[in-house]
Structure formats: structure tokens, C-alpha cells
Amino acid sequence: MDRENCSFLTEFHLLGITNNTEIKVTIFTLFLIVYLIILTANLGMTILIRMDSQLQTPMYFFLSHLSFCDLCYSTATGPKLLVDLLAKDKSISFYGCALQFFIFCIFTDSECLLLAVMAFDRYKAISNPLLCTVSMSSRVCFVLMTGVYLVSMMDALIHTTLTFHLCFCGSSEINHFFCDVPPLLLLSCSDTEVNELVIFTIFGIELSTVSGVLVSYCYIILSVLKIHSAEGRFKAFSTCASHLTVVAIFQGTMLFMYFRPSSSYSLDQDKMTSLFYTLVIPMLNPLVYSLRDKDVKEALEKLKNKTLF
């Protein structure tokens, strides 16, 4: 449709996750607890890594940015979800919707790319631990993170521009709890072929990050097999356990979300999956690292002893 014939929407209305008033307070309480854990755990992880000298390594540098990404994209959607559970007016302005999606897209993309970078870092650390500090210097880490954020911002800008340049001349009700591309495309009366092609291309990049992780771990396995002692092999694999857990949860959810057959697509199922990766995963990531990582546990113990004495 010609852009000049579009009636400009000033706001959208988010339908949220449920209309059942009987369970809204229970869901609100549950999600509020989850969001407070996200804030506390991810902020705590970031501050702990910055404060503890033992954690000033590439692995923990990237982990602090992982916590930052989790915090940002959950904050882009979480507070609005909580407000809408109790509010009668669930509207969001057109530009507010665009901004919410833009921020969400930047930090979910950053997390995808960051997990691949972290896998590469684990390969470097295991295959050649003596040269790891040279090959993964602070300058290299900074350049990698700058690249991650620049690529993510470019992707988010393309998606946001294409999506919010569409004509929305019908209903303004978004069958979701935040502004995401699939429900917005359903509202549009424009031709969305370009948008769908861009989505397909971008998800090709998502697959390439998964491939990058798999390739890195193939090399890691080969490097570990060269270690003669069983204790050395176990120690090498244990350093990757937390990262593998996070990759499996996050990338597995994203692949299920966007790569399932269109015949099995359902907006209600989409909402439940989105809830998992916007609130549950950001809560789990810092917990996985704090419970499974020996250095993080030691740093927490040190901090606790300093606080008590």
C-alpha cells in the first residue's frame, strides 16, 4: 500500500498474556519476583566481576557483558508486562513501541553473538592456555565487544525501520505482551515480503552463530582429548559447562521460536516462548554461572566475608 494512503497510528494496545482477572495478581507477584531476581543477580554479577581482581580475565569480561545484555533486554519488556497485568489501559505509543523493540533487538542479538565469542574464548583458553592472555588481550576483547554491539545495533536499526515504516490501517491491538515483529506484521496492511526476507537473512546470521559455537566446541573437544590426565580433561570440560548450559537454553529457545514450521505457528505459543527467553533465561544465566563456576563462588565467598567482618 502507498505510504501516503496510510492513516498514522499514534499508539498500539498490547493484549498481554492473559485476560483472566482471577490469576492476574498471582502472575504479577510471580513475575515481579522473577524480575527482581534478574535485577539483583545480573547487577550483582556485573559488579562482582568489576570488583574482584581474580575475575579480570577475558572469560569474565564477556560474562559481565552477558549479564548486561540479560538485564537490558529483560528491562525492555519486563516492567511494561508487570504494569499491563494490573492496568486497565494497556496502550503503548507508536514511538514507544518502536523504542521497546529496538532496545530488545539490540541486546538479544548481542547475546547471540556474544555466546559465539565466548565459545571462541573457551577454545583459545583450552587449546593454548599459555598464549591465551596474549591472543585474547584486553584490546582484542574490547574490539570483539565493539563489533558485537555495532552489528547488533545495525540489525536492530534495519528491523525497526522496516517494521515501523509499514502501514497499520486496521486494528491497533497487538496480540502479545511486547512489541515484536511477527504480531506487528500480522497487523500491517502493507506488503511484508521485504520484512520477511530480511528476517530470513538475519536468522541466517543466528544460525551462523550457532555454527560458530559448534565449530569452537569441536576444536575444544579435540584439544581436550590431547590432554593425557583424566583430571586435566575433567578440569578443561568443567570450565565450559556453564557456557554450554547457557548456549543450550538460549539458542535452543531462539531456534524453536523462529525456525519451527509456519503450520505449527501460534501467537499464544509464541507468547509463552517469549516469556521464557525474556524473563526466565535472564534469571537463569547468572545463577548457572554462580552455582557452577568455582572462581565466581570463591569471589562471592570473599565478598561475603568482607561484608561480615
Buried (B, 14 or more C-beta within 10 A) or exposed (E): EEEEEBEEBEEBBBBBBEEEEEEBEEBBEEBBEBBEBBBEBBBBBBEBBEEBEEBEBBBBBBBBBBBBBBBBBBBBBBEBBBEBBEEEEBBBEBEBBBBBBBBBBBBBBBBBBBBBBBBBBBBBBBBEEEEBEEEBEEEBBEEBBEEBBEBBBEBBEBBBEBBBEBBBBEEBBBBBBBBBBBBBBBBBEBEBEEBEEBBEEBBEEBEEBBEBBEBBBEBBBEBBEEBEEEEEBEBBBEBBEBBBBBBEBBBEBBBEBBEBEEEEEEBEEBBEBBBBBBBBBBBBBBEBBBEBBEBBEEBBEBBEEEEEE
